[in-house]
């Protein structure tokens, strides 16, 4: 058998490696900006064309590279950050593998202009698809200027899977947030198609957060600061009342490097336990300062997954730090045991003239065992004797209180005859006739009769119902009105086979989903105008998402108008929605839309209809009237697919009579 294993050519190997490092334009931006930060830059400009598909230009004022370094930097595994294996466990730089430039050059047209501060001339290097083209000396500014053109030009299969420009720009903005927030001392500028998106001056972290997410963020933040022997934690967390449904305001940074860590994310949420509104997430910007020897960042090509040596201890520190910060700023109730005068109790006045002591009167002649005593503590007409078997009461009044309504209207003769009714067991009468207390006998006899009359009436009603069910089937419409709400979450009603349970929120989602989808297809919707328009300030990611779906939102009934940088004015909203806060509705819609956007097999109208239905459906816990429940059930069964919610979950569950009877 002939040999079948071959060594791949360098250009093929580089393209394979590029698949791990470069997935989209945002990956190129990330790698080149990290190199600029490692080079000591204090200013970085990112210039894009077509959201990076056509051009990505990164300009920095860092240390630059010499002629030899500029050429070697594009070779695989060429790096200035590490020299041996031990250096992998003490990494403080952003990049270290030496794969980024080689991978980028393998799938694009790359041009580099770089100059060191002390040099008079710089160098220009051109590489196309991994093949070296030229290198020469030129006059240029100090630092580095990378131009990456026509990304994936030689890998058409990869280029075909790039998303729309708006989606790719959103991914770039996400990366931009990460390195801009972790390096507030560096000025950053982001431009796309000659339109400036960000222009951030060097500042502190709080101001950087405000510059990125808007002025409203200033009042939403509380600082967090904890120092331990394991880790130092600093940064900011959001107030619970300002928590949103969006997931793009949560950031962890380790030694100025962004990281994802679901375990630590859970620790933060536990710190907010029981003080967050349902379905909301608090913003947080938490920095970890740790010894590089106790973390491992070399476990993923993108270097965003980091392993800690003692994650359980860090988890507890995070949770305690969040709770301490919320308590310190009076966000949650707290008790300060170190405060001497934490509770002030006003002292009583000492002036005896202003205080009148309570007094009591005592009857020294009262004897509770003397039935002839004239003393009457309860001001009753006759003396009270605690050992008397029955209190003396008016017999007629006692009977009138407990007898059935039909008897109350009858004469004394009819009253007496009612007790001789054959419905009353003679033993029952005899038992109480032996007692010498007539009111008690009349009371129990009347109660007994009342119970038997009600039982007979119920029996007659049941027989009537059974006859009706056997002779004339009860209509579904009448059954649908026999509705009961369980825990303000489920609607119960009787059906022929047994008991039907309906999830009220999922049912409403299905109804709204089909309405919105129909409006999007027909482009006809009724708009409910706002007397006082509301403005909504968005972060750049949400703003670009909203901007890309404004036409579809108008089709379902929104009336939106651009109102400055990253701001929209809400002038109207769908008339089908009973909402007192269209701004909150739109925020939920954007969050849900971004969650569903990853489904490539679903068209934008369906995604938008799902998102809108989820954002505007009634919540669990809402009490519904009988009329509201009836309308909800009727509209549900008028839908094309009443059994399942837009996300595929069941809406209806029927418990048949056999299952019910087995329980008894």
C-alpha positions as a printed NumPy array, in Angstrom:
array([[  0.   ,   0.   ,   0.   ],
       [  1.393,   3.406,  -0.971],
       [  1.912,   6.234,   1.526],
       [ -1.097,   8.523,   1.892],
       [  0.008,  11.128,   4.501],
       [  1.296,  14.449,   3.101],
       [  2.611,  17.66 ,   4.597],
       [  0.26 ,  20.533,   3.774],
       [  1.676,  23.54 ,   1.903],
       [  2.086,  26.672,   4.024],
       [ -0.689,  28.581,   2.256],
       [ -3.208,  25.782,   2.919],
       [ -2.056,  25.367,   6.53 ],
       [ -2.413,  29.13 ,   7.071],
       [ -5.943,  29.105,   5.687],
       [ -6.872,  26.273,   8.063],
       [ -5.337,  28.175,  10.987],
       [ -7.204,  31.29 ,   9.884],
       [-10.459,  29.414,  10.377],
       [ -9.711,  29.223,  14.108],
       [ -8.581,  32.828,  14.526],
       [-10.522,  34.764,  11.851],
       [-14.218,  33.962,  11.679],
       [-15.569,  37.353,  10.567],
       [-14.439,  40.999,  10.255],
       [-14.839,  41.443,  14.021],
       [-12.105,  38.82 ,  14.56 ],
       [ -9.643,  40.882,  12.489],
       [-10.505,  44.051,  14.409],
       [ -9.996,  42.244,  17.72 ],
       [ -6.561,  40.83 ,  16.841],
       [ -5.17 ,  44.041,  15.341],
       [ -6.443,  46.289,  18.159],
       [ -4.956,  43.922,  20.754],
       [ -1.601,  44.225,  18.971],
       [ -1.935,  48.019,  19.093],
       [ -2.615,  47.893,  22.852],
       [  0.438,  45.65 ,  23.37 ],
       [  2.484,  48.171,  21.366],
       [  1.728,  50.85 ,  23.971],
       [ -0.645,  52.904,  21.847],
       [ -2.559,  55.761,  23.497],
       [ -4.809,  56.34 ,  20.474],
       [ -6.415,  53.764,  18.144],
       [ -8.619,  54.477,  15.106],
       [-10.716,  51.811,  13.378],
       [-11.909,  52.675,   9.889],
       [-14.326,  50.297,   8.11 ],
       [-15.92 ,  49.996,   4.706],
       [-19.008,  47.802,   4.337],
       [-18.711,  46.731,   7.98 ],
       [-15.203,  45.375,   7.34 ],
       [-15.996,  43.182,   4.349],
       [-14.263,  45.556,   1.932],
       [-11.777,  47.337,   4.213],
       [-10.528,  47.198,   7.792],
       [ -7.983,  49.854,   8.701],
       [ -6.401,  50.004,  12.179],
       [ -4.202,  53.023,  12.949],
       [ -2.272,  53.321,  16.238],
       [  0.478,  55.513,  17.681],
       [  2.326,  52.647,  19.378],
       [  6.024,  51.773,  19.285],
       [  5.971,  50.562,  15.655],
       [  8.241,  47.874,  14.176],
       [ 11.636,  47.741,  12.614],
       [ 12.151,  46.567,   9.038],
       [ 13.103,  43.034,  10.132],
       [ 10.344,  42.716,  12.738],
       [  7.702,  43.901,  10.264],
       [  8.664,  41.138,   7.864],
       [  8.953,  38.327,  10.442],
       [  5.672,  39.293,  12.154],
       [  3.683,  37.698,   9.306],
       [  5.301,  34.28 ,   9.797],
       [  3.399,  31.646,  11.763],
       [  4.125,  31.482,  15.503],
       [  6.26 ,  34.627,  15.354],
       [  5.792,  36.567,  18.603],
       [  7.657,  38.903,  20.929],
       [  5.511,  37.992,  23.944],
       [  6.877,  34.577,  24.937],
       [ 10.199,  32.77 ,  24.589],
       [  9.615,  29.454,  26.39 ],
       [  6.806,  27.298,  27.767],
       [  7.03 ,  28.804,  31.258],
       [  6.08 ,  32.21 ,  29.856],
       [  2.617,  30.82 ,  29.051],
       [  1.821,  30.904,  32.765],
       [  2.789,  34.552,  33.283],
       [  1.118,  36.283,  30.334],
       [  0.234,  39.941,  30.771],
       [  0.016,  40.921,  27.088],
       [ -3.124,  40.699,  24.956],
       [ -1.658,  38.599,  22.149],
       [  1.047,  35.948,  22.458],
       [  0.531,  33.06 ,  20.018],
       [  1.906,  34.717,  16.901],
       [ -0.888,  33.384,  14.688],
       [ -3.041,  36.462,  14.075],
       [ -1.078,  38.268,  11.364],
       [ -0.239,  35.064,   9.48 ],
       [ -3.886,  33.987,   9.549],
       [ -5.189,  37.389,   8.417],
       [ -2.642,  37.65 ,   5.597],
       [ -3.658,  34.188,   4.35 ],
       [ -7.251,  35.198,   3.547],
       [ -7.027,  38.889,   2.545],
       [ -4.99 ,  41.606,   0.833],
       [ -2.868,  43.103,   3.615],
       [ -0.804,  46.289,   3.636],
       [  1.254,  47.434,   6.63 ],
       [  2.875,  50.826,   7.163],
       [  4.92 ,  51.063,  10.352],
       [  7.627,  53.277,  11.847],
       [  9.45 ,  53.42 ,  15.145],
       [  9.55 ,  56.757,  16.934],
       [ 13.329,  57.137,  16.705],
       [ 13.476,  56.284,  12.991],
       [ 13.145,  58.814,  10.159],
       [ 11.564,  56.422,   7.657],
       [  9.112,  53.61 ,   8.044],
       [  8.388,  50.398,   6.139],
       [  5.614,  49.256,   3.836],
       [  4.822,  45.55 ,   3.408],
       [  2.217,  44.108,   0.999],
       [  0.98 ,  40.492,   1.239],
       [ -1.848,  38.998,  -0.868],
       [ -3.465,  35.732,   0.19 ],
       [ -0.424,  34.649,   2.199],
       [  2.049,  35.409,  -0.61 ],
       [  4.673,  38.071,   0.024],
       [  4.504,  40.839,  -2.644],
       [  6.821,  43.685,  -1.648],
       [  8.608,  45.574,   1.134],
       [ 10.053,  49.085,   0.893],
       [ 10.924,  52.161,   2.957],
       [  8.383,  55.001,   2.994],
       [  7.61 ,  58.163,   4.951],
       [  4.795,  57.558,   7.432],
       [  3.653,  58.428,  10.944],
       [  5.051,  56.682,  14.001],
       [  3.189,  53.575,  15.018],
       [  1.408,  51.077,  12.76 ],
       [ -1.225,  51.364,  10.031],
       [ -2.825,  48.063,   8.945],
       [ -5.083,  47.825,   5.899],
       [ -6.964,  44.544,   5.417],
       [ -8.899,  44.474,   2.133],
       [-11.364,  41.997,   0.596],
       [-11.607,  39.594,   3.503],
       [-11.934,  35.92 ,   2.404],
       [-11.397,  36.852,  -1.251],
       [ -9.633,  33.519,  -1.853],
       [-12.009,  31.454,   0.292],
       [-15.416,  32.054,  -1.333],
       [-17.121,  29.423,   0.815],
       [-16.178,  31.384,   3.944],
       [-17.135,  34.735,   2.437],
       [-20.549,  33.362,   1.47 ],
       [-21.35 ,  32.728,   5.141],
       [-20.726,  36.319,   6.202],
       [-23.905,  37.994,   7.466],
       [-25.546,  41.253,   6.442],
       [-23.538,  44.449,   6.93 ],
       [-25.687,  45.469,   9.899],
       [-25.005,  42.133,  11.622],
       [-21.248,  42.263,  10.984],
       [-21.121,  45.851,  12.234],
       [-22.948,  44.783,  15.383],
       [-20.318,  42.094,  15.999],
       [-17.537,  44.658,  15.528],
       [-19.21 ,  47.038,  17.983],
       [-19.415,  44.18 ,  20.5  ],
       [-15.651,  43.646,  20.241],
       [-15.088,  47.406,  20.362],
       [-16.97 ,  47.617,  23.664],
       [-14.749,  44.96 ,  25.182],
       [-11.359,  46.55 ,  24.571],
       [-12.638,  50.121,  24.985],
       [-14.1  ,  49.353,  28.43 ],
       [-11.033,  47.455,  29.625],
       [ -8.653,  50.243,  28.479],
       [-10.285,  53.57 ,  29.383],
       [ -6.866,  55.272,  29.354],
       [ -6.652,  54.769,  25.567],
       [ -8.57 ,  56.958,  23.083],
       [-10.606,  54.991,  20.545],
       [-12.414,  56.009,  17.373],
       [-14.707,  53.819,  15.237],
       [-15.797,  54.862,  11.723],
       [-17.921,  52.897,   9.229],
       [-18.474,  54.119,   5.66 ],
       [-17.186,  57.575,   6.675],
       [-19.784,  57.8  ,   9.474],
       [-18.339,  58.217,  12.965],
       [-19.903,  55.773,  15.422],
       [-17.626,  56.297,  18.439],
       [-15.09 ,  58.936,  19.373],
       [-13.952,  58.119,  22.892],
       [-11.293,  60.244,  24.625],
       [ -8.969,  58.791,  27.247],
       [-10.716,  58.918,  30.638],
       [-11.612,  56.817,  33.704],
       [-13.751,  53.692,  33.569],
       [-16.981,  55.253,  34.83 ],
       [-16.857,  58.016,  32.25 ],
       [-15.955,  55.49 ,  29.561],
       [-19.072,  53.467,  30.434],
       [-21.195,  56.634,  30.211],
       [-19.634,  57.61 ,  26.873],
       [-20.473,  54.206,  25.402],
       [-23.89 ,  53.438,  26.897],
       [-25.308,  56.924,  27.331],
       [-25.738,  59.515,  30.078],
       [-28.591,  57.59 ,  31.671],
       [-26.05 ,  54.98 ,  32.792],
       [-24.51 ,  57.445,  35.251],
       [-27.416,  57.145,  37.709],
       [-27.678,  53.392,  37.289],
       [-24.213,  52.44 ,  38.596],
       [-22.778,  51.731,  42.033],
       [-19.1  ,  51.024,  42.548],
       [-17.702,  47.699,  43.707],
       [-14.285,  47.378,  45.334],
       [-12.959,  44.343,  47.21 ],
       [ -9.376,  43.309,  47.883],
       [ -8.41 ,  39.794,  48.976],
       [ -5.309,  37.618,  48.931],
       [ -6.756,  35.682,  45.966],
       [ -8.205,  38.41 ,  43.755],
       [ -8.846,  42.148,  43.739],
       [-12.272,  43.104,  42.367],
       [-13.2  ,  46.593,  41.181],
       [-15.607,  48.247,  38.775],
       [-19.318,  48.977,  38.734],
       [-22.612,  47.123,  39.034],
       [-26.113,  48.309,  38.169],
       [-28.976,  49.174,  40.487],
       [-31.714,  46.51 ,  40.516],
       [-34.502,  48.929,  39.62 ],
       [-32.705,  49.846,  36.378],
       [-32.074,  46.27 ,  35.234],
       [-32.988,  45.619,  31.607],
       [-33.805,  42.592,  29.507],
       [-30.778,  43.085,  27.286],
       [-27.683,  40.896,  27.607],
       [-25.057,  43.262,  26.179],
       [-24.229,  45.227,  29.338],
       [-22.461,  42.48 ,  31.292],
       [-18.638,  42.442,  31.239],
       [-15.859,  40.595,  33.067],
       [-12.225,  41.683,  32.637],
       [ -9.193,  39.828,  33.936],
       [ -5.97 ,  41.854,  33.939],
       [ -7.61 ,  44.132,  31.298],
       [ -8.638,  41.177,  29.131],
       [-12.314,  40.466,  28.417],
       [-13.501,  37.007,  29.444],
       [-16.627,  34.891,  29.468],
       [-17.296,  32.921,  32.633],
       [-20.793,  31.437,  33.218],
       [-19.846,  30.294,  36.73 ],
       [-18.897,  33.806,  37.852],
       [-21.914,  35.21 ,  36.033],
       [-24.09 ,  33.064,  38.289],
       [-22.275,  34.456,  41.331],
       [-23.238,  38.   ,  40.313],
       [-26.894,  37.042,  39.852],
       [-26.939,  35.357,  43.261],
       [-25.764,  38.658,  44.724],
       [-28.963,  40.19 ,  43.304],
       [-31.129,  37.313,  44.52 ],
       [-34.783,  38.26 ,  45.219],
       [-34.333,  41.954,  44.332],
       [-34.493,  41.774,  40.528],
       [-37.657,  42.03 ,  38.47 ],
       [-38.514,  38.874,  36.485],
       [-36.712,  38.439,  33.157],
       [-34.301,  41.319,  33.8  ],
       [-30.518,  41.373,  34.042],
       [-28.353,  43.913,  35.866],
       [-25.496,  45.645,  34.047],
       [-22.043,  45.032,  35.497],
       [-18.486,  45.979,  34.587],
       [-16.244,  43.966,  36.894],
       [-12.443,  43.952,  36.781],
       [-10.386,  41.111,  38.261],
       [ -6.77 ,  41.736,  39.118],
       [ -4.98 ,  38.43 ,  39.741],
       [ -1.552,  36.906,  39.621],
       [ -1.09 ,  35.536,  36.051],
       [  0.284,  32.341,  37.585],
       [ -3.141,  31.339,  38.948],
       [ -5.064,  31.649,  35.665],
       [ -4.825,  29.899,  32.314],
       [ -5.819,  31.934,  29.243],
       [ -4.398,  29.494,  26.692],
       [ -7.452,  27.232,  26.478],
       [ -9.291,  28.778,  23.518],
       [ -8.136,  30.35 ,  20.209],
       [-10.015,  33.593,  20.92 ],
       [ -8.569,  33.796,  24.464],
       [-11.953,  34.712,  25.954],
       [-12.312,  31.607,  28.144],
       [-10.075,  31.725,  31.2  ],
       [ -9.624,  29.115,  33.898],
       [ -8.922,  30.097,  37.511],
       [ -6.987,  27.965,  39.949],
       [ -9.551,  28.349,  42.768],
       [-12.836,  29.218,  41.086],
       [-15.003,  28.287,  44.073],
       [-13.319,  30.846,  46.33 ],
       [-13.555,  33.543,  43.656],
       [-17.255,  32.687,  43.252],
       [-17.908,  33.37 ,  46.944],
       [-15.866,  36.573,  46.856],
       [-17.869,  37.893,  43.886],
       [-21.203,  37.104,  45.517],
       [-20.179,  38.756,  48.795],
       [-18.734,  41.798,  47.002],
       [-21.945,  42.389,  45.042],
       [-24.117,  42.141,  48.16 ],
       [-21.782,  44.391,  50.117],
       [-21.85 ,  47.021,  47.383],
       [-25.651,  46.964,  47.098],
       [-25.988,  47.225,  50.884],
       [-23.399,  49.994,  51.176],
       [-25.336,  52.195,  48.783],
       [-28.703,  51.374,  50.419],
       [-29.89 ,  49.4  ,  47.427],
       [-30.984,  46.563,  49.727],
       [-31.882,  46.699,  53.452],
       [-28.867,  46.28 ,  55.689],
       [-27.98 ,  46.458,  59.392],
       [-24.82 ,  48.223,  60.458],
       [-23.696,  46.536,  63.651],
       [-20.763,  48.936,  64.022],
       [-23.049,  51.964,  64.315],
       [-23.526,  52.974,  67.967],
       [-26.658,  55.056,  67.494],
       [-28.239,  53.208,  64.635],
       [-31.645,  53.275,  66.38 ],
       [-32.825,  56.415,  68.173],
       [-35.715,  56.048,  70.631],
       [-37.203,  59.355,  71.851],
       [-37.303,  59.64 ,  75.643],
       [-40.577,  60.28 ,  77.472],
       [-41.281,  63.627,  79.102],
       [-40.443,  63.834,  82.798],
       [-42.905,  66.593,  83.659],
       [-45.392,  64.922,  86.006],
       [-48.038,  67.578,  85.386],
       [-48.296,  66.577,  81.726],
       [-48.845,  62.896,  82.452],
       [-52.077,  61.511,  83.892],
       [-51.744,  58.006,  85.333],
       [-54.496,  55.552,  84.345],
       [-56.939,  54.595,  87.071],
       [-59.375,  51.726,  87.625],
       [-62.4  ,  51.222,  89.833],
       [-62.73 ,  48.001,  91.823],
       [-65.944,  46.658,  93.329],
       [-64.781,  44.89 ,  96.471],
       [-68.215,  43.348,  97.087],
       [-68.285,  41.393,  93.8  ],
       [-68.394,  37.591,  94.155],
       [-68.386,  35.652,  90.877],
       [-69.738,  32.547,  92.629],
       [-72.753,  34.398,  93.944],
       [-75.603,  34.167,  91.416],
       [-77.547,  36.848,  93.334],
       [-74.805,  39.418,  93.035],
       [-76.058,  42.746,  91.7  ],
       [-72.747,  43.475,  89.977],
       [-72.987,  43.29 ,  86.16 ],
       [-69.54 ,  43.658,  84.501],
       [-70.945,  43.252,  80.965],
       [-73.853,  45.6  ,  81.522],
       [-76.375,  42.831,  80.732],
       [-79.958,  43.003,  81.897],
       [-79.49 ,  39.979,  84.134],
       [-76.555,  38.79 ,  86.23 ],
       [-73.964,  36.597,  84.594],
       [-73.268,  33.142,  86.004],
       [-70.325,  31.31 ,  84.335],
       [-71.624,  27.942,  85.615],
       [-75.041,  28.244,  84.013],
       [-75.475,  25.646,  81.205],
       [-77.034,  28.031,  78.648],
       [-77.109,  31.814,  78.409],
       [-80.648,  33.162,  78.571],
       [-81.559,  34.333,  75.107],
       [-84.732,  35.121,  73.244],
       [-85.827,  31.88 ,  71.61 ],
       [-87.47 ,  33.48 ,  68.629],
       [-84.46 ,  35.634,  67.756],
       [-82.121,  32.64 ,  67.98 ],
       [-84.348,  30.623,  65.65 ],
       [-84.811,  33.49 ,  63.186],
       [-81.016,  33.803,  62.815],
       [-80.371,  30.189,  61.737],
       [-83.579,  29.054,  60.009],
       [-83.731,  28.801,  56.182],
       [-84.911,  31.842,  54.219],
       [-88.071,  30.039,  53.109],
       [-89.016,  29.412,  56.743],
       [-88.27 ,  32.991,  57.75 ],
       [-91.058,  34.171,  55.471],
       [-93.556,  31.583,  56.747],
       [-95.941,  31.78 ,  59.697],
       [-95.483,  30.102,  63.041],
       [-97.77 ,  27.281,  61.942],
       [-95.701,  26.528,  58.882],
       [-92.583,  26.707,  61.022],
       [-93.855,  24.041,  63.357],
       [-94.955,  21.838,  60.507],
       [-91.535,  22.071,  58.867],
       [-89.913,  20.266,  61.742],
       [-92.306,  17.317,  61.324],
       [-91.165,  16.905,  57.765],
       [-90.36 ,  13.28 ,  56.884],
       [-86.982,  14.51 ,  55.541],
       [-85.803,  14.911,  59.143],
       [-84.639,  11.742,  60.847],
       [-86.8  ,  11.04 ,  63.947],
       [-83.74 ,   9.815,  65.855],
       [-82.113,  13.151,  65.065],
       [-85.139,  14.957,  66.547],
       [-85.334,  12.66 ,  69.524],
       [-81.69 ,  13.231,  70.372],
       [-82.202,  16.947,  70.641],
       [-85.683,  16.803,  72.192],
       [-84.153,  15.108,  75.23 ],
       [-82.245,  18.313,  75.855],
       [-84.237,  20.821,  77.889],
       [-82.781,  23.721,  75.847],
       [-85.347,  24.421,  73.179],
       [-83.39 ,  27.07 ,  71.198],
       [-80.548,  24.63 ,  70.64 ],
       [-83.004,  21.97 ,  69.383],
       [-84.623,  24.393,  66.978],
       [-81.22 ,  25.599,  65.787],
       [-79.906,  22.122,  64.933],
       [-83.178,  20.984,  63.411],
       [-83.252,  24.046,  61.182],
       [-79.624,  23.554,  60.159],
       [-80.284,  19.89 ,  59.435],
       [-83.294,  20.79 ,  57.309],
       [-81.358,  23.477,  55.475],
       [-78.589,  21.003,  54.635],
       [-81.099,  18.378,  53.388],
       [-82.938,  20.904,  51.241],
       [-79.657,  22.026,  49.632],
       [-78.638,  18.391,  49.048],
       [-81.958,  17.607,  47.385],
       [-81.641,  20.697,  45.218],
       [-78.079,  19.72 ,  44.156],
       [-79.285,  16.194,  43.403],
       [-82.088,  17.548,  41.219],
       [-79.613,  19.829,  39.409],
       [-77.222,  16.936,  38.77 ],
       [-80.039,  14.761,  37.434],
       [-81.114,  17.611,  35.185],
       [-77.544,  18.026,  33.914],
       [-77.194,  14.312,  33.203],
       [-80.491,  14.294,  31.297],
       [-79.342,  17.268,  29.266],
       [-76.01 ,  15.64 ,  28.502],
       [-77.715,  12.378,  27.425],
       [-80.462,  13.969,  25.361],
       [-78.945,  17.261,  24.126],
       [-75.128,  17.646,  24.043],
       [-73.872,  20.79 ,  25.762],
       [-72.374,  23.2  ,  23.209],
       [-68.659,  24.023,  23.276],
       [-69.548,  27.722,  23.555],
       [-71.342,  27.21 ,  26.838],
       [-68.514,  25.061,  28.191],
       [-65.959,  27.712,  27.281],
       [-67.671,  30.142,  29.655],
       [-67.271,  27.83 ,  32.651],
       [-63.771,  29.171,  33.225],
       [-61.566,  29.211,  36.289],
       [-58.131,  30.835,  36.695],
       [-55.556,  28.854,  38.655],
       [-52.734,  30.751,  40.38 ],
       [-53.257,  33.591,  37.872],
       [-51.335,  31.453,  35.402],
       [-53.584,  28.752,  33.942],
       [-57.175,  28.798,  32.7  ],
       [-59.243,  25.695,  33.494],
       [-62.444,  24.68 ,  31.749],
       [-64.585,  21.564,  31.344],
       [-64.56 ,  19.675,  28.054],
       [-66.302,  16.446,  27.031],
       [-63.227,  14.309,  27.687],
       [-62.364,  15.864,  31.043],
       [-60.525,  18.991,  32.2  ],
       [-58.606,  21.334,  29.885],
       [-55.759,  23.548,  31.131],
       [-54.57 ,  26.531,  29.072],
       [-51.34 ,  28.486,  29.693],
       [-52.595,  32.082,  29.553],
       [-49.292,  33.72 ,  28.551],
       [-48.434,  31.205,  25.834],
       [-51.994,  31.433,  24.518],
       [-51.682,  35.204,  24.253],
       [-48.284,  34.837,  22.535],
       [-49.844,  32.579,  19.875],
       [-52.725,  35.028,  19.268],
       [-50.415,  38.05 ,  18.971],
       [-47.872,  36.162,  16.852],
       [-50.431,  35.361,  14.17 ],
       [-51.801,  38.918,  14.264],
       [-48.366,  40.5  ,  13.87 ],
       [-47.321,  38.049,  11.169],
       [-50.469,  38.879,   9.224],
       [-49.779,  42.618,   9.621],
       [-46.204,  42.16 ,   8.351],
       [-47.397,  40.197,   5.335],
       [-50.241,  42.594,   4.493],
       [-48.374,  45.715,   5.636],
       [-51.537,  46.991,   7.255],
       [-51.65 ,  47.79 ,  10.941],
       [-53.645,  50.129,  13.172],
       [-51.495,  52.695,  14.983],
       [-52.293,  54.063,  18.411],
       [-50.905,  57.615,  18.53 ],
       [-49.186,  58.945,  21.646],
       [-50.225,  62.391,  22.856],
       [-46.774,  62.82 ,  24.376],
       [-44.119,  60.929,  22.338],
       [-41.526,  58.968,  24.32 ],
       [-37.81 ,  59.004,  23.538],
       [-35.648,  55.918,  23.903],
       [-31.858,  56.178,  24.305],
       [-30.048,  53.083,  23.045],
       [-26.508,  51.805,  23.096],
       [-24.955,  51.63 ,  19.606],
       [-25.648,  47.897,  19.208],
       [-29.372,  48.209,  19.976],
       [-29.551,  51.389,  17.924],
       [-28.232,  49.686,  14.8  ],
       [-30.514,  46.7  ,  15.392],
       [-33.508,  49.012,  15.678],
       [-32.451,  50.996,  12.629],
       [-32.289,  47.825,  10.543],
       [-35.873,  46.752,  11.391],
       [-37.7  ,  50.11 ,  11.425],
       [-39.635,  49.322,   8.184],
       [-40.922,  46.042,   9.648],
       [-41.824,  47.736,  12.937],
       [-43.861,  50.311,  11.037],
       [-45.717,  47.457,   9.304],
       [-46.937,  46.134,  12.661],
       [-47.997,  49.531,  14.004],
       [-44.996,  51.39 ,  15.438],
       [-44.382,  54.977,  14.422],
       [-40.708,  55.798,  15.028],
       [-38.611,  58.84 ,  14.241],
       [-34.869,  59.281,  14.594],
       [-34.175,  61.811,  17.332],
       [-30.438,  62.452,  17.574],
       [-27.461,  60.172,  18.158],
       [-28.525,  56.671,  19.24 ],
       [-32.   ,  57.985,  20.074],
       [-35.454,  57.367,  18.613],
       [-38.801,  59.016,  19.31 ],
       [-41.829,  56.716,  19.737],
       [-44.844,  58.56 ,  18.302],
       [-47.189,  55.568,  18.124],
       [-47.43 ,  51.836,  18.776],
       [-49.696,  48.927,  17.711],
       [-53.328,  49.409,  18.713],
       [-53.643,  45.695,  19.519],
       [-51.261,  46.147,  22.452],
       [-52.563,  47.372,  25.785],
       [-49.342,  48.921,  27.06 ],
       [-48.832,  51.93 ,  29.292],
       [-45.111,  52.004,  28.532],
       [-44.236,  51.717,  24.793],
       [-40.574,  52.397,  25.64 ],
       [-40.371,  49.299,  27.824],
       [-42.205,  47.335,  25.132],
       [-39.649,  48.363,  22.495],
       [-36.712,  47.483,  24.777],
       [-38.145,  43.99 ,  25.357],
       [-38.759,  43.636,  21.624],
       [-35.119,  44.449,  20.802],
       [-33.816,  42.009,  23.42 ],
       [-36.07 ,  39.197,  22.167],
       [-35.264,  39.966,  18.542],
       [-31.519,  39.651,  19.162],
       [-32.062,  36.349,  20.979],
       [-33.94 ,  34.897,  17.971],
       [-31.692,  36.448,  15.32 ],
       [-29.29 ,  33.486,  15.34 ],
       [-31.911,  31.236,  13.71 ],
       [-30.757,  31.24 ,  10.095],
       [-33.691,  29.142,   8.855],
       [-36.32 ,  31.698,   9.885],
       [-37.21 ,  34.797,   7.89 ],
       [-37.1  ,  38.225,   9.474],
       [-40.907,  38.625,   9.561],
       [-41.342,  35.457,  11.62 ],
       [-38.496,  36.43 ,  13.962],
       [-39.951,  39.89 ,  14.443],
       [-43.486,  38.561,  15.005],
       [-42.163,  36.092,  17.607],
       [-40.177,  38.814,  19.353],
       [-43.081,  41.238,  19.391],
       [-45.508,  38.594,  20.676],
       [-43.152,  37.604,  23.488],
       [-42.534,  41.228,  24.448],
       [-46.215,  42.222,  24.585],
       [-47.979,  39.078,  25.876],
       [-49.663,  39.223,  29.287],
       [-47.442,  38.127,  32.152],
       [-48.057,  35.331,  34.603],
       [-49.681,  36.595,  37.764],
       [-52.21 ,  38.811,  35.982],
       [-55.761,  38.237,  37.216],
       [-58.247,  37.899,  34.364],
       [-61.99 ,  38.477,  34.502],
       [-64.403,  35.841,  33.206],
       [-64.989,  37.935,  30.105],
       [-61.244,  38.3  ,  29.438],
       [-60.704,  34.565,  29.827],
       [-63.555,  33.881,  27.43 ],
       [-62.157,  36.223,  24.783],
       [-58.692,  34.707,  25.176],
       [-59.997,  31.148,  24.703],
       [-62.136,  32.139,  21.705],
       [-59.266,  33.936,  19.975],
       [-56.892,  31.062,  20.709],
       [-59.109,  28.496,  18.992],
       [-59.507,  30.868,  16.055],
       [-55.731,  30.622,  15.435],
       [-54.223,  28.343,  12.81 ],
       [-52.131,  26.513,  15.402],
       [-53.814,  26.839,  18.811],
       [-51.988,  23.951,  20.471],
       [-48.449,  25.358,  20.362],
       [-46.782,  28.676,  21.205],
       [-44.506,  30.384,  18.628],
       [-41.468,  28.801,  20.323],
       [-42.989,  25.308,  19.954],
       [-44.045,  24.79 ,  23.574],
       [-47.479,  23.387,  24.416],
       [-50.323,  25.748,  25.23 ],
       [-53.093,  23.247,  26.02 ],
       [-53.129,  20.15 ,  28.212],
       [-56.228,  17.954,  28.709],
       [-56.663,  15.669,  31.714],
       [-59.231,  13.041,  30.725],
       [-61.846,  11.6  ,  33.075],
       [-60.084,   8.253,  33.381],
       [-56.978,   9.961,  34.746],
       [-59.055,  12.063,  37.121],
       [-61.012,   9.055,  38.413],
       [-57.802,   7.074,  38.987],
       [-56.733,   9.742,  41.472],
       [-59.793,   8.894,  43.635]])
